[in-house]
């Protein structure tokens, strides 16, 4: 069933087959890709990309498009247009972009823009999308009435603007195939039949019966052209009393008999070609949105409907809830295999990260790999000059000197071939580490028994392997912490059958680790912002659901989130263009209240090498890109760790702390939306926010104020890469420039604060503004 249109309808589709329609209102057809052909008023109009055509009310027309066509169609219902423009029925609109008068090019461009913005708003479904659509709709109607109207001469629809006549016309259009009488219509509008007859003719220029016959004749055209019905059947189906009456009226109006008209115009249709049931093909929405953006970018400065107003942000320190401690979590930085730390640049990255924020553990996988622990070589020496642990010792020396600890993956799949042999190697390595570095150092290590998610391994194998590892390690280092990875589905709130043993053996488990990836289950073809807004809190929701599951089984172990991610692009390009600093900082801050540990990868190289795949890995957070470039994760984590003192204020878009030196204010502009759209500035301009910030309750005095701005233009690594328009790599000079300019921007000033401090702050999408107020001591 076709959904009725009450005021307007905006849609975009790919039209592969012919579609015939008659619409009692104004219809605009706009081709944004491919080509389309329109048949109407006995002529064929060929539309190419960028072409725009207005079809007037009641005009029979047929449209078809090329296979790659993408066509916007806006329908404005007649009585809705009439309610806004009383002269609507006195005019038609002549608007075909290929045949416009000189001087109307600008109006055509504006029509294209408004139509494109309407579709973007409709697809995005953001908070104000209906207001945007209707604002643009009125602009479209205004352009039509100002630049493209043409008076109707001797047409039956030259009505006066009267709602009662309009009601009669709508009744006729809706029920033309039924017997219609003047008496019946007069009752509907509370007129006498004689008065309605005079009133109707005055308003339309024709009598009631003549009008009804002409509406029926227009509808009969479709049956004559597209059906094989007998003439008598066509007559009866369209409301005529007989074939004779139909033929008489038809010849009088069209100057040709129905039979001759059919012979000249009939279209042969395929047996299964049902025009009424055809649907437009689905489109790649992100591709469409990028095409639409081309029509909007040139008018960015003149678009006032989508500009953002200033939002008030009021903070009253005295009215904020009681102060609380800042959240704390241990940070695990994964490097892959232990040998990665033999690389000088990886050591530099670890040192730099340790300087800017706390690192507790270095996470490693494949601990006993021959890439790190070398093969034992036979020797006749009494005291061997060679050790299989020489390479491993170089790495452990670095970890020991930096006062870090190991977080070791113990994978089931490393043990399954020969666990006995694996345990012997593990025992020898631990014994060597204790001998070289001391028991206190090894006691700080953590071991996690890991397996692939939701595999079909028999539960008793996992249980046996884990308990054997516990017995070995606890026997050598009694206080060492040993935990497990627990696959958990937040959708079903269950764990695999093969992992149920963790519930019964929970007393043997010191900590529990899990994964959470916000991008799981997201369809990047979607443009509905509700979907992405809902996904924004995915990490906290899954963590809470996981903790609830553990509590239901009386499992009170601390939890560690080892692999996780916020919303990001699924390709390297969209991953780079979609700036997400605020999303990351908010996630780190919130998660630090819920988990004991958070995992990060040291750099993109190590992360992708561990994945063994050619595609981008979006299942973890990387601190560095290639060549020591800091990724947004790095800066977001550094900002979080820069916070000190106690939290005295918190809202959706701010954090406020107080410490012995003064205050720290963090402003964020979190904007989760489809990362594919971040490549066009049009889609992000309305996501920027300007705040008028007012803070009451700060201690009076003079403060030195530092402002650190971090957004896609100030500190984002990828935007700096984009400044070099060369496909042939970067040299040292270019790389040094990128690294120097990929830092948050710092500005400093002085402020004297009395009863209140107020200022304006403009934030780009997902930006972080970190403001420190350091009180100046009196001499």
N, C-alpha and C positions, 0 to 999 in steps of 0.2 A: 504493500500500500504506500502510495506517495504521501509524504508528510506535507501538510498544508503550510503555505508560507503566509505568515500574518502581516509582516511589514517588509522584510527583505531577506535575501539569502545570498551568501557569498560562498563560492566553492571553487576548487581547482581540480581538474581531472585531465586524463589523457584519453582522447576520444578517437577510437580506432574505427568504429562503424558509424553509419548514418544514424542520426537522432533527429526526430521530427517533433516540433513543439509549437504551441500557440500560447502565449502568456498574456494575461490581462494586466499588463503593467509595462514598465520599462526594463529592458534587458541589455546589459553591456557584455560583449564578448571581447576578451583580450588574450591574444596569443603571446605567450612568453617563450615558447620554444617550438620548433617545428613549423607546421603549416596547417591551415584549416580552410575548408570551403563551405560557404553559406549559400543556400538557395532560398530566395525570397523575392516577392514582387516580380516574378517572371524573369529574374536575372540571377546570374551566378557571380559571387564575389569571392575572390581568392585572397586569403589572409596569410601573410608571412609573419615571422617573428617580429614582435613589437607592434603589430597592427591591432587596431581597436575599432570596434563597430558597435553602434547602438541599434537595437531592434525595437521598434515602437510597439505599443500595446496592440494586442489582437492580430498581429501579423503572423501568418503561417510561415514557418521557416524550417529548414533542415540543415543540420551541421554534420560534417565529418572531418576527421583530422588524419594527419600522417601518423605513422606508428610511434614516432618520438614526440608527438605533439603534447604540449602542456598548456591548458587553456583555463583562464579565470573567467567565471561567469557570475555576474552580479545581477540579481533580480530585485526590482523595487516594485512592490505591489501598488496598483493604481490608486486605491483609496488612501493609502499611506502618503503617497506623493501628493495627492490632492489636499490632504490635511495640512501639508506644509507649504503648498504652492497652489492657491485657489484657481489659478488660470491653467492648471495642468491639462484639462481636456480641450483647451483651445489651441494647443500646440503639439506638434511632433518634434522630435530631435533628429536633426540631420548631422550625423557624426560618423564618418568613415575616415580613419587617419590618412588614407592614401588620397583622399579627395577633398581635404579641408581647404577652406579659404586661407589666403596668405594672412599671416598675423595670428593665427590660432594655434600655431605649433606649441607655444608655451602651455596653452590650456590642455592640449593632448598630453604633454609631458606630465602635467600635474595630475591628470586623470590616471595615467599609468602609475604614478607614485602612490596616489591614494588607494587604488585597487590593490597594489602590492602590499601596502602597509595593512590593509584590512585582512588579507590572507595571512600575513605573518602573525598578526594579533590573534586571529582565529585558531591557527595551528599552535601557537605558543601557549594559549590559555593561561596567561599570567593574571595577576590580581586585577588589573584595570583593562583587561582585553576588550570587554564589551563597550566600555567608554571610548576606547581608541577606535573601535570599529564604527560606532555610531557617529563619533566626531568626524571621521573620514567620510562616512556615508553622506552627511550633510554637505561636506565640501564637494563631493561628486554631484549631488543634486544642484548645488549652487552653480557649479561650472556648466552643467547642462543647460540650466535656465538662462544663464548669462550669455553664453557663447554659441549655443547650438540649437536654440528653439526656432521653429518655423511655423507660422500660423496655418491652421487647417482650413482649406477652402473647399466648400461643398462636400464635406465628408460627414458620414452619419454620426461620427463621434465628436462633432463640434458642440459638445454639451456645455451648458452653463454650469458653474460650480455649485451644484445642489446635491446634498447627501441623499435626498429622496429619489432623485432621478438615478443617481449612482446605484442605489439599492435595487431599483427596478432593473437596471442594466446587468447588475451582478446576478440577479435572479434569472434573467433570460440566458446569460452565459452559462449558468450552472444547470439549467433545466431545459435547454433549447429542444431536446429530443422528446419532451413531454408536451401534451396539449397545454397551451398557454392562452389565457383570456385576459382581456382588459379588466373585467370585473374582479378577477382574482388578484391582479396586481394592484388595483385601486384599494382593495381591502388591506393589503400589506402596508401601504403608505398612508392609509386613512384619508384618501381622496374619493370623491365620487368618480364613476367611470368617465363621465363627460368632461369633468375638470382635468382628470389625469390625461385624457386624450389631447386636450389643448395644451396643457402644461408640458407634456412630453414632446410634442411637436415643436413647441417654442424653444425648448432646451436643446433638442437634438437636430432639428431641421427636417426630420422625417416623422411620419406617423408611427404609432405603436406597431401595427401589423407589418408595415414595411420594414421596420427595424428588426422585428423578430425573424422575418423571412431572410433578411440579409445575414443575420447571425447564423441561421441554419445553413444558408448557402456556403458561408465560409467553412463551416465544419464539414460540409459534404465534400469539399474538394479533396480532403484526405482519403475518403473512401473511394472516390472516383480514380484517384491516382494510384493508391497503394492496395486496393482490394479488387477481387473479381466478382463482387456482388452485382446482382441484377440492378438495373436502374430503379425499379419499383422498390427493391429492398433498401437501396441507398436512401430513397425518399422517406420511407417509413422510419428508418433508423435515425434520421436527422429531424424528425418532427413534422414532416409534410403529410398531409392527409392522403395524397395519392401520387403516383408517378406522373400523372398528367399535370397536376398542380405544381409539382417540383420542376418539371421541364419548362413550364410556362414562366415561372419565376426566374429560373436559371438563365433562360435565353434573354429575358428582359433586362437582367442585371449584367450578364457577361457577353451578351450578343453572340452567343453560340449555344448549341444544344449540349446537354450533358454527355451524350454519346460522342459527339465530335470532339468535345474537350478531352474526354478520356482517350480517344484514339491518338490525339496529338501529344498528350502529357503523361500517359500511364507509364509507371516504372515497374519493371519486372523484378520481383523479389525472390530470393532463395527460399526454399521451403522452411528452413529453420531460422529464418531471419526475422525475429520478432523484435521490432524496434522498441516496443514498450518495456520489454524485459531486459534490454541491454543496459550494462553498467559500464562506467568508465573504469579503465584499468588503474590499479593502485600505483602510486608514484613513490620514488625515493624522496621522502620529505626533506631531508637535509639538502639534497641537490636542488630541490625546488626553492628552498629558503635562500640558498646562495644566489640563485638566479634572480629572485625577487629583490635581494639586497642591492643589485645593480641599479634598480629603478629608484632606490631610496637614497643612496649615498650622495648623489649630486644635489640633493635638497636638504641635507642635514641641517644646515644653518637656518633654513626657513621653516622647519618643522617645529611648531610650538606645541602641538597637541601632546607630543611624547616627551617634552622636556621635563626635567625633574625639579620640583620645588624644594625649598629648604625645609628640612625636618628638624624639629626641636628635640634636643637631648638634654634633659634636666637631671642632674644628680645632686641629691641632698644627702651629704655624708651622715648627718644626724638621724635621718629617717631610714637609712639603709639597715638591713638586717645585721645582726651581730657579726663582728669580725671573725674570720676563720683562717686557719693555716692554709698556705698554698699547697697544692697537691704535689706529691712526690712519687716518682717511679724510677726503677733502675733502667738504664739503657743498655741494650745489647746491640753491638755493631757486628754484623755478619760479614765475613770476608770470603767465604767459600772454603777451600782447602787451606790448611795451615801455611803452606808454602807461599800463599799470596803475600804474606807479610815479609817475605824476602825482598819484595819490590820496594825500591826507595820511595816512589811516589805514594804507595799505600801507607808506608810508615809515616810519611809527612802528613797525609790526610788524617790518620789516627791522632797524631800529635796535635794538629790544628783543632780537630773536633774536641779533643780532651781539654784544650785550652778554653774553648768557647762554651762548652757545656760538659756536664758529667758523662763519662763513659765508665760503666762498671765491668762489662764483660766484652770479650772478643768472641764472637760466635764462629765455630768451625764445623765443617762437615767432612766426612771421610777421613777421620783422624788417623787411621792406620793405613792410609793409602800409600802405595810404594812411591808416589810422587813426593811424599814428605819423609816417610820413614824408609830408608834405603834398604836394599837387599843385603843380607849378611854375606860377607865374603870370607871364605876360608883363609886362614893365615897361620904361619908357623911361629908368629911372635908370641912370647910369653905375656907381654902387655901389649894388646893390639893398638896400633897407631891410627886405626880407623874405627868409627862407630856408625851404625846405621841411623843414629839419632843426631848426627852432626848438623844436618839442615834444620831439623826440628828444634835443636838447641838454639840456633841463631834466632829463631822466631820467639821461643820461650824466653830467651834473654831479654829481648825487646819488651815483651809483655811484663816480665818481672820488673824491669827497670822503670817502666811506666806505671807501676802499681796497679795493673789491670789483672783480670782473671779470665779463665776460659769458660765458655758455655759450649758444651760438646754435644752434637747430634750423635746418638748411637742408633743407627738405622737397622731395623729388622732385616732388611734386604742385604745388609753387609754380613749378617750373621747366619742367614738361613742355609747357606751351602755347608758350612762347617763351624758351628758355634764354638766347639771346643777349641779349635785353632784360633778363632777370633779372640776368645777370652784369654788364651795364653799370651797373645800379642799385646792385648790391652793391659794385662797384669805386668808384663815386662816394661811397657812404656810408663805406667804409673810408678813402678818401682824406680825406674831411672829418674823420673821427675822428682820424686821424693828425695832421692839421694843427691841430686844436683841442686835443688832449690829449697828443700826443706818441706816438712809436712804442713806447716802453716800456709804456705803458698798453695799447695795442691788442695788443701782443705777448703779454700775459697772457690774452687771450681764448681761448676754445675754440669750435670749430665742429664740429657733428656732422651728417653727411649722414644723413637719416632718410627712411624710406618705410614704408608700411603693411605690417603683417606678412603674410607668405605670399601676397602679391599675385602676379598672373600677368605682371607686367611683364617684357619681354625683358631678359635679363641685360646685353646690350651697351649698353642705354640707361643702366642704373645705372652701369656702369663708365665710360661716356663722360662722363656728367654729373658724376660724382665727380671724375674726373681733370681736367676743366675747372675745377672749383671749386678743386682743389689748385693747379693752375697759376696761377690768378688770385691766390689768397691768399698762397701762398708767394712769388710774385713781388713782392708788396707788403710782406709781413711774413714774412721767411724763417723765423723761429723760432716762428711761431704753430703751435699744435697743432690738427690736423684729424683727426677720427675718423669712424667709421661706427656705425650701429645695425645689429646682426646678429640677425635673428629666429632663435631656436633652440628646438627642441622637446626637452624633457628626456625625453619618453616614447619618442621614436624616436632621440634623440641625433643629429638631422640639422638642416640648414638648407635653405631653399628652393633649388631649382635656379637661380632668378633671382639668387641671392646667392653663387653659387660663385666669382664673379670676385674676391670679397674674399680668397679663399685665394691665388689666383694674383697678385694685386696687393697683397699684404699689406705689402710694403716701402713702399707709399705711404700707409699707415694708421698714425697715431700712437697712437690708443686705440680701444677697442671698447666699445660700450654695449649693454645688454640689459635685458629686462623680467623680473620674477618676481613672480607674484601667488599667494599661498598659497590663496586662495579659488577658484582655477580648478579645476574638476573636483570640487569638494565638493558633495555632495547635502545640502542643509540640511534635507531631510525625514528624514535618517538620525539615529538616536540612539545608535548604537553608538560608544562612546567610543574604541575602538581606531582607528576611522577618523580621528578628530580628533587623537588622540595621534600617529598616523603622520604626519599632515599638519604637525605642529608643526615638524619640521626641514626642511620643504619648501624654504625659501629657501636654506639652506646646501647641501642636496642638489643643487638646480638649479645653484647657483653652482659647486659642485665639478664637476658634470657638464659645465658650459659650459667651465670651465678645462681639463678633460681633453680635450674636443673640440678646443679651440684648440691645446693642446700636441701632439695627434696630427697637426696640420698645421703644426707648428713656428711657430705664431703666439705671440709672446711679449709682445704689447702689453698695457699695463695695461688693466683693465676697469672700467667704471662702471655701476652699477645705477641707471638713471634713474627708472624707475617700478616700485614694488613695494608689497607690503602683507602684513601678518600676517593671521591669522584675524580676521574681523570680521563683524558682522551685515550682511545683504544689504538691509535696509530701514533707513530713518532711525531708527525706534524701536529696533530691536534693535542697530543700530550704536551708539546712544547708551547703552543699558542694559548692553551687554556691555563691561565694563571690561577693558582689556587692557594696562595699563601695563607689567607684568613681561614680557609676550610681546614688546612693542616694544623694551624696553631690551635684553633678551637678544638679539634679532635684530640690533639696531644694533651691539652689542658683538661678536658673532660675525662679522657681515658685514664689520666694519671690519678684520679680519685678512685678508680675502679679496679685497676690492675697493679700488680707488684712490679712487672717488667714490661718494657716495650722494645720490640725489635726493629732495627733499621739495617740497610745494606750500606757498606762503605762507599760503593760507587757503582755506576752503570755497568762498567766492564765486568766486575766480579759477579754482579747479579745476573747478567745475561749469559755469562759463561756457565754459571751454575744451572741455568734453565735448559741448556742444550737445544735451543730453538732459534730460528731466524727471525721470529716475530718479536715485537716489543713485549716485555714482561710487566704486567700491571698488578702483580700480586705482592708487591713489597714497596718500601719507601727507601729511596737512594739519597745519600747525603751529598755525593759528588757526581758530576758528570765526567766526561773525559777531560784530561789536561787540568785536573784540580779545580775545575769550575764548580762553584757551589750551587746546588739545586735549591729550589724554594724550601724543601724540607729542612735543609741546613739552617737557613735563616729563621724559619718559624720555630725550630727547636731552640735556637740561640735566644730568640726573644722570650720564649717561655722560661728558659733558665735565667734570664736576666732579671726576671721578677724577684723581688725580695720583700721581706717584711710580712705583713698580714694583709689578707684580702678584706677591704672595707666596703667595697661596692662591686656589684656585678649585674650586668643586663645582657640582653640579646646581642648588643653591639659594643659592649665596653667591659673593661676590667679596671678596677682602681685599687691600688695597694698603698699602704703607708709603712714607712720604715724610718730608721733613725735619722736619715738625711733629708727626708721629705716625702714625696709621693711619686707614683708611677701610674700613668693612664694609658691603657691600650684601647684604641678604637679599631674595630674591624667592620668590614662590609661583606659578609658572607653571601655569596650568590651561586647556589647550585643550579646549573642549567646544562643543556646538552653541549658538551665540549666542542662538537663539530661546528657550532655556531660562533665560536670565539674567533674564527678566522675573518669575520666581517665586523667592522667597527659599528655598523648600524645596529647589530644585535646587542651590543654591550653599552651603547651610549645611555640608555635609560636605566642601566644597572648601576651607574655611578650615583653616589649620594653626597649631598652637601648637608652638613649638620651645623646647627647653631647650638654649641655646647655651653651649658650653664652649670657651674659647680658651686654649690653652697656648702659651707662648713669647713673649708680648709683653714688651716692656721694662718693668721695674718703674718705678713712679712715680705721680704724681697727674695725672689727665687731666680736661680739660673735655670733656664728651660732648654732642654735638648729635645729636638724632634727628629725621629728617624722614620723616614717614609719608605715603605717597601711595597711596590706594586709592579705591574708588568713593564713599566717604563723606568722604574727606579729600583734596580737590583735584580731583576729577572734575567737569568742567563740567556734564555732562548731569544729574547728580543734583540740582544746584542749580536748574537750569531746572525740574525736576519739582516743586520746592517751591512754585512759583507756580501755583495752580489756576485759571488764567484763559485763555480762548481768544482774548483780544483784545489780544495783544501785550504787550511790556514797555516801560516808560518809562525815563528816565534813572536814576531812583532805584533801580528794580528791577535794571537792568543793572549799575549800580555795585555793588550788594549782591552780585550773582552773581559779578562779577569779583573783588571783595575776598575772597570766601569760596571761591573755586575755586583755592586754592593748597595745596600740601602743608603739613601741620601740623608746626610746629617745637616741640620741647621741649629743655630744656638742663638738665644736671646735672653733678655732679662724681663721679669714681670714683678710688679708690686701688687700683691693680692690683699684685698681688704675683706669685705663681707662676702664677695662672690667673684668668681673668675669666669669670664665668658669669652668665646672666640668662635670663628667660623672654621670649619675643616671640610675639605673636599676630598672624598675617597673614591678611587677607581674601584672596579668590581674586584672582590676578593682581596682588597688591599689591607695592609696592616700599618697603622700609624702608632708608633711607640713614643710616648711623651714622658720625659723625666723632669720632675721639679725638685731641684736641690736647693734647700734653704740656705741663704747666705748668712753666715755667722756674724753677729755684731762685734765690732772691735772693742 
